[in-house]
Amino acid sequence: MAANDGDRAAARRRWLLWSGVLALVGLLLLVVGLTIADGATAWIEVTAAILLLVVSYALQYVARRETVYRPDDRR
């Protein structure tokens, strides 16, 4: 494994770690927004939660695409 491959693997792990953190925060906000909060606060929390979950999904997609679709000479 070349040094560049190690850097790519580390970057992929960081992307997946941040993706997990964003997903957990998004789910927490979603639960709070749907159960505890009311009025405008609930809508703001639910909207923020949905945005965090979409960003989390996008980070996962980028990390997986980097792994699956990289050229064969780098595998």
N, CA, C and O of each residue as an XYZ file, in Angstrom:
300
protein
N       0.851     -1.183      0.000
C       0.000      0.000      0.000
C       0.889      1.236      0.000
O       1.741      1.403      0.872
N       0.685      2.064     -0.952
C       1.470      3.289     -1.057
C       1.000      4.310     -0.025
O      -0.076      4.177      0.558
N       1.816      5.315      0.185
C       1.465      6.348      1.164
C       0.191      7.076      0.761
O      -0.610      7.447      1.619
N       0.001      7.282     -0.528
C      -1.197      7.963     -1.011
C      -2.452      7.152     -0.702
O      -3.491      7.714     -0.354
N      -2.353      5.810     -0.833
C      -3.491      4.956     -0.505
C      -3.828      5.032      0.978
O      -5.000      4.992      1.352
N      -2.821      5.141      1.816
C      -3.058      5.279      3.244
C      -3.747      6.583      3.574
O      -4.622      6.635      4.438
N      -3.346      7.645      2.875
C      -3.991      8.938      3.072
C      -5.452      8.894      2.636
O      -6.328      9.457      3.294
N      -5.699      8.222      1.526
C      -7.074      8.096      1.038
C      -7.924      7.293      2.015
O      -9.073      7.647      2.278
N      -7.370      6.227      2.546
C      -8.113      5.406      3.508
C      -8.402      6.208      4.776
O      -9.493      6.117      5.339
N      -7.440      6.978      5.213
C      -7.651      7.798      6.408
C      -8.706      8.866      6.150
O      -9.546      9.132      7.010
N      -8.666      9.474      4.975
C      -9.671     10.486      4.630
C     -11.063      9.852      4.563
O     -12.041     10.442      5.023
N     -11.147      8.651      3.989
C     -12.441      7.964      3.911
C     -12.978      7.667      5.302
O     -14.168      7.844      5.563
N     -12.105      7.219      6.194
C     -12.535      6.949      7.575
C     -13.004      8.224      8.265
O     -13.982      8.202      9.012
N     -12.310      9.342      8.019
C     -12.741     10.611      8.610
C     -14.100     11.030      8.072
O     -14.950     11.494      8.832
N     -14.317     10.869      6.759
C     -15.612     11.211      6.167
C     -16.714     10.365      6.779
O     -17.794     10.866      7.092
N     -16.434      9.072      6.950
C     -17.451      8.191      7.527
C     -17.683      8.511      9.007
O     -18.810      8.409      9.490
N     -16.631      8.897      9.725
C     -16.796      9.280     11.126
C     -17.670     10.528     11.237
O     -18.606     10.560     12.036
N     -17.370     11.556     10.441
C     -18.179     12.778     10.469
C     -19.599     12.500     10.009
O     -20.551     13.095     10.516
N     -19.739     11.611      9.064
C     -21.070     11.243      8.603
C     -21.876     10.632      9.746
O     -23.052     10.952      9.918
N     -21.255      9.768     10.515
C     -21.938      9.160     11.663
C     -22.287     10.176     12.732
O     -23.371     10.130     13.312
N     -21.371     11.090     12.992
C     -21.637     12.123     13.998
C     -22.805     13.006     13.555
O     -23.698     13.301     14.348
N     -22.796     13.424     12.292
C     -23.890     14.256     11.781
C     -25.213     13.501     11.811
O     -26.253     14.087     12.115
N     -25.187     12.215     11.500
C     -26.414     11.421     11.533
C     -26.964     11.326     12.957
O     -28.170     11.450     13.167
N     -26.087     11.107     13.930
C     -26.546     11.026     15.322
C     -27.135     12.352     15.802
O     -28.181     12.376     16.450
N     -26.462     13.444     15.482
C     -26.971     14.764     15.880
C     -28.296     15.038     15.172
O     -29.228     15.568     15.777
N     -28.379     14.681     13.899
C     -29.620     14.872     13.159
C     -30.767     14.067     13.737
O     -31.878     14.579     13.872
N     -30.512     12.818     14.079
C     -31.558     11.995     14.675
C     -31.985     12.523     16.043
O     -33.170     12.510     16.377
N     -31.020     12.983     16.827
C     -31.338     13.564     18.126
C     -32.211     14.806     17.973
O     -33.208     14.960     18.679
N     -31.837     15.686     17.055
C     -32.653     16.882     16.801
C     -34.041     16.513     16.294
O     -35.027     17.156     16.655
N     -34.120     15.498     15.471
C     -35.404     15.069     14.948
C     -36.300     14.554     16.060
O     -37.485     14.882     16.097
N     -35.762     13.765     16.954
C     -36.547     13.248     18.082
C     -36.995     14.383     18.988
O     -38.156     14.433     19.394
N     -36.085     15.290     19.305
C     -36.445     16.421     20.169
C     -37.481     17.306     19.484
O     -38.438     17.755     20.115
N     -37.286     17.552     18.195
C     -38.216     18.407     17.463
C     -39.603     17.811     17.349
O     -40.596     18.538     17.342
N     -39.681     16.492     17.259
C     -40.987     15.852     17.113
C     -41.672     15.541     18.438
O     -42.893     15.383     18.472
N     -40.920     15.450     19.523
C     -41.524     15.047     20.794
C     -41.609     16.170     21.825
O     -42.650     16.334     22.462
N     -40.569     16.926     21.998
C     -40.510     17.888     23.095
C     -40.840     19.306     22.656
O     -41.659     19.984     23.276
N     -40.200     19.746     21.587
C     -40.357     21.141     21.150
C     -41.735     21.365     20.535
O     -42.390     20.435     20.063
N     -42.150     22.625     20.556
C     -43.427     22.964     19.926
C     -43.300     24.308     19.209
O     -42.396     25.097     19.485
N     -44.210     24.542     18.301
C     -44.220     25.811     17.576
C     -43.092     25.936     16.581
O     -42.695     24.968     15.932
N     -42.587     27.148     16.474
C     -41.538     27.441     15.497
C     -40.239     26.708     15.829
O     -39.494     26.315     14.931
N     -39.976     26.529     17.108
C     -38.748     25.833     17.514
C     -38.727     24.409     16.976
O     -37.691     23.926     16.520
N     -39.859     23.750     17.028
C     -39.930     22.381     16.520
C     -39.659     22.338     15.026
O     -38.934     21.463     14.552
N     -40.234     23.271     14.281
C     -40.019     23.288     12.832
C     -38.567     23.567     12.498
O     -38.020     22.982     11.563
N     -37.942     24.452     13.250
C     -36.526     24.763     13.011
C     -35.668     23.535     13.299
O     -34.754     23.222     12.536
N     -35.959     22.838     14.402
C     -35.181     21.654     14.752
C     -35.374     20.534     13.742
O     -34.412     19.864     13.365
N     -36.595     20.329     13.305
C     -36.860     19.272     12.324
C     -36.184     19.599     10.997
O     -35.618     18.712     10.358
N     -36.234     20.848     10.581
C     -35.577     21.256      9.339
C     -34.064     21.084      9.438
O     -33.433     20.585      8.506
N     -33.487     21.492     10.555
C     -32.046     21.324     10.760
C     -31.682     19.840     10.790
O     -30.647     19.444     10.254
N     -32.523     19.022     11.413
C     -32.258     17.586     11.479
C     -32.269     16.975     10.086
O     -31.402     16.165      9.758
N     -33.233     17.351      9.272
C     -33.308     16.808      7.914
C     -32.086     17.231      7.109
O     -31.530     16.428      6.359
N     -31.664     18.479      7.257
C     -30.462     18.947      6.552
C     -29.217     18.174      6.993
O     -28.390     17.796      6.163
N     -29.088     17.942      8.297
C     -27.942     17.176      8.795
C     -27.957     15.745      8.275
O     -26.908     15.199      7.935
N     -29.129     15.136      8.209
C     -29.218     13.773      7.704
C     -28.888     13.706      6.216
O     -28.271     12.742      5.763
N     -29.289     14.709      5.460
C     -28.959     14.742      4.029
C     -27.450     14.932      3.840
O     -26.846     14.276      2.991
N     -26.845     15.817      4.620
C     -25.389     16.017      4.533
C     -24.655     14.738      4.938
O     -23.646     14.381      4.330
N     -25.157     14.055      5.957
C     -24.556     12.793      6.375
C     -24.608     11.766      5.252
O     -23.625     11.072      4.992
N     -25.751     11.670      4.591
C     -25.880     10.745      3.472
C     -24.924     11.115      2.341
O     -24.322     10.236      1.725
N     -24.782     12.402      2.069
C     -23.878     12.854      1.010
C     -22.427     12.488      1.334
O     -21.686     12.062      0.449
N     -22.021     12.650      2.586
C     -20.657     12.274      2.975
C     -20.435     10.773      2.822
O     -19.373     10.347      2.367
N     -21.428      9.971      3.198
C     -21.313      8.527      3.020
C     -21.191      8.174      1.544
O     -20.398      7.311      1.168
N     -21.975      8.840      0.718
C     -21.951      8.587     -0.720
C     -20.572      8.901     -1.307
O     -20.038      8.131     -2.105
N     -20.009     10.029     -0.906
C     -18.684     10.415     -1.404
C     -17.629      9.408     -0.956
O     -16.772      9.015     -1.747
N     -17.686      8.993      0.294
C     -16.695      8.043      0.805
C     -16.814      6.701      0.093
O     -15.800      6.092     -0.252
N     -18.023      6.240     -0.128
C     -18.200      4.957     -0.820
C     -17.794      5.061     -2.286
O     -17.176      4.145     -2.827
N     -18.137      6.162     -2.920
C     -17.785      6.344     -4.332
C     -16.272      6.372     -4.494
O     -15.737      5.820     -5.456
N     -15.586      7.007     -3.566
C     -14.127      7.064     -3.598
C     -13.537      5.658     -3.523
O     -12.518      5.382     -4.155
N     -14.157      4.781     -2.771
C     -13.651      3.429     -2.604
C     -14.012      2.540     -3.787
O     -13.161      1.810     -4.297
N     -15.252      2.594     -4.222
C     -15.742      1.663     -5.237
C     -15.295      2.045     -6.635
O     -14.940      1.167     -7.422
N     -15.302      3.327     -6.968
C     -15.088      3.743     -8.346
C     -13.705      4.296     -8.646
O     -13.512      4.941     -9.677
N     -12.752      4.062     -7.780
C     -11.421      4.538     -8.111
C     -10.792      3.617     -9.173
O     -11.189      2.457     -9.286
N      -9.840      4.107     -9.935
C      -9.249      3.304    -11.011
C      -8.616      2.029    -10.482
O      -8.191      1.969     -9.328
N      -8.554      1.000    -11.338
C      -8.047     -0.315    -10.920
C      -6.585     -0.288    -10.517
O      -6.171     -1.082     -9.673
N      -5.797      0.596    -11.092
C      -4.370      0.619    -10.755
C      -4.121      1.128     -9.342
O      -3.001      1.000     -8.846
N      -5.108      1.694     -8.683
C      -4.942      2.188     -7.318
C      -5.460      1.205     -6.279
O      -5.238      1.419     -5.088
N      -6.138      0.141     -6.679
C      -6.713     -0.811     -5.719
C      -5.668     -1.704     -5.137
O      -5.979     -2.563     -4.312
